[in-house]
Amino acid sequence: MFANLTSMEIRLKMQELGWDSNDQITKGGWINGHVYSIWFERWDWHGRRTLAITGRHVCFCRHTNDVGMIDIVTRLCAEQALKAYEDFPDTIPCMDADGETVKDVILGDWNDPKALVKSS
C-alpha cells in the first residue's frame, strides 16, 4: 500500500484512514547523536472512543538514527498500525516493550460484558 511513498505521503494517506501522526527529531544517545521518531495514533477503535475506555489513545511508534531510513520506518509504523486495526476488532491493542502489537491485557475483549465491568 505504501511502496515508493515518502514519509509525508504515507502520513497523508494514514490521515485519510483516520490516523493522526506526529514526528520529531531529537538529540539522543544513539550513534549519530540524533533520533527520528514517528507516531501514528487514533482516539477511536472500531467506533469506540478509546479515551472513554482506557483513558488513552492507541499509538504505534518507530525510531531511527539514520535519516535515510525515515521513509522506511514511517512505512513500517503505518503498516503495523493498519495491521493492528485489522487484527484487533474486538479489543484495543498496544505495543509491548519489544515493539510487538499485543492485546491490551487490562481491557480484554469488549464483547465480553465482564471486560467492561470492574469488580471491587
C-alpha positions as CSV (number, residue, x, y, z in Angstrom):
1,M,0.0,0.0,0.0
2,F,2.8,2.4,0.8
3,A,5.5,1.2,-1.6
4,N,7.6,4.0,-3.0
5,L,5.9,6.7,-1.0
6,T,7.6,9.4,1.1
7,S,7.1,9.7,4.8
8,M,4.8,12.7,4.2
9,E,2.7,10.9,1.6
10,I,2.3,7.9,3.9
11,R,1.2,10.3,6.7
12,L,-1.4,11.9,4.5
13,K,-2.8,8.5,3.4
14,M,-2.9,7.5,7.1
15,Q,-4.8,10.7,7.9
16,E,-7.4,9.7,5.3
17,L,-7.8,6.4,7.1
18,G,-8.4,8.1,10.5
19,W,-4.9,8.1,11.9
20,D,-3.1,11.2,13.4
21,S,0.6,11.3,13.1
22,N,3.5,13.1,14.8
23,D,7.2,13.1,14.2
24,Q,10.2,14.6,15.8
25,I,13.9,14.7,15.6
26,T,15.7,14.9,19.0
27,K,19.1,14.7,20.4
28,G,19.7,11.3,21.7
29,G,22.2,8.9,23.0
30,W,22.2,6.9,19.8
31,I,25.2,6.6,17.4
32,N,24.7,9.9,15.4
33,G,23.5,11.9,18.4
34,H,20.0,12.3,16.9
35,V,16.9,10.2,16.7
36,Y,13.9,10.5,14.3
37,S,10.6,9.3,15.8
38,I,7.2,8.7,14.1
39,W,3.9,8.0,15.9
40,F,0.6,7.0,14.4
41,E,-2.3,7.3,16.8
42,R,-6.1,7.3,16.9
43,W,-8.7,8.0,19.6
44,D,-11.4,5.7,18.2
45,W,-11.1,2.0,17.7
46,H,-13.8,0.4,15.5
47,G,-16.3,3.0,16.6
48,R,-15.4,3.1,20.3
49,R,-13.8,6.1,21.9
50,T,-10.5,4.8,23.4
51,L,-10.2,7.7,25.8
52,A,-13.5,6.7,27.5
53,I,-12.5,3.0,27.7
54,T,-8.8,3.1,28.5
55,G,-8.0,6.8,29.3
56,R,-5.6,7.0,26.3
57,H,-5.3,6.6,22.6
58,V,-4.0,3.8,20.5
59,C,-0.4,4.6,19.4
60,F,2.3,2.9,17.3
61,C,5.8,4.3,17.0
62,R,9.2,3.7,15.3
63,H,12.6,5.3,15.7
64,T,15.8,5.5,13.8
65,N,19.1,7.4,13.9
66,D,19.6,7.1,10.1
67,V,17.8,10.0,8.3
68,G,18.0,7.8,5.1
69,M,15.6,5.4,6.8
70,I,12.8,7.9,7.6
71,D,10.5,6.8,4.8
72,I,11.1,3.1,5.7
73,V,10.4,3.5,9.4
74,T,7.3,5.6,8.6
75,R,6.1,2.8,6.3
76,L,6.8,0.1,8.9
77,C,5.0,2.0,11.6
78,A,2.0,2.7,9.3
79,E,1.8,-0.9,8.3
80,Q,1.9,-2.1,11.9
81,A,-0.9,0.3,12.8
82,L,-3.1,-0.8,9.9
83,K,-2.5,-4.5,10.7
84,A,-3.4,-3.9,14.3
85,Y,-6.7,-2.3,13.2
86,E,-7.5,-5.3,11.1
87,D,-6.3,-7.9,13.6
88,F,-7.9,-6.5,16.8
89,P,-11.5,-5.6,16.0
90,D,-12.8,-6.6,19.5
91,T,-10.2,-5.2,21.8
92,I,-7.7,-2.3,22.0
93,P,-4.1,-3.3,21.2
94,C,-0.9,-1.7,22.4
95,M,2.8,-2.1,21.7
96,D,4.8,-4.1,24.2
97,A,8.4,-3.4,25.2
98,D,9.7,-5.2,22.2
99,G,7.6,-3.2,19.7
100,E,5.2,-6.0,19.1
101,T,1.4,-5.5,18.8
102,V,-0.4,-7.2,21.7
103,K,-3.9,-7.2,23.2
104,D,-4.3,-4.7,26.0
105,V,-4.4,-7.0,29.0
106,I,-6.1,-4.6,31.2
107,L,-9.2,-4.2,29.0
108,G,-9.6,-7.6,27.4
109,D,-12.4,-8.4,24.9
110,W,-15.1,-5.7,24.9
111,N,-17.7,-8.1,23.5
112,D,-17.4,-9.8,26.9
113,P,-19.6,-7.7,29.3
114,K,-17.4,-8.7,32.2
115,A,-14.4,-7.0,30.5
116,L,-16.0,-3.6,30.9
117,V,-17.2,-4.1,34.5
118,K,-14.7,-3.8,37.2
119,S,-15.5,-5.5,40.5
120,S,-14.0,-4.3,43.7
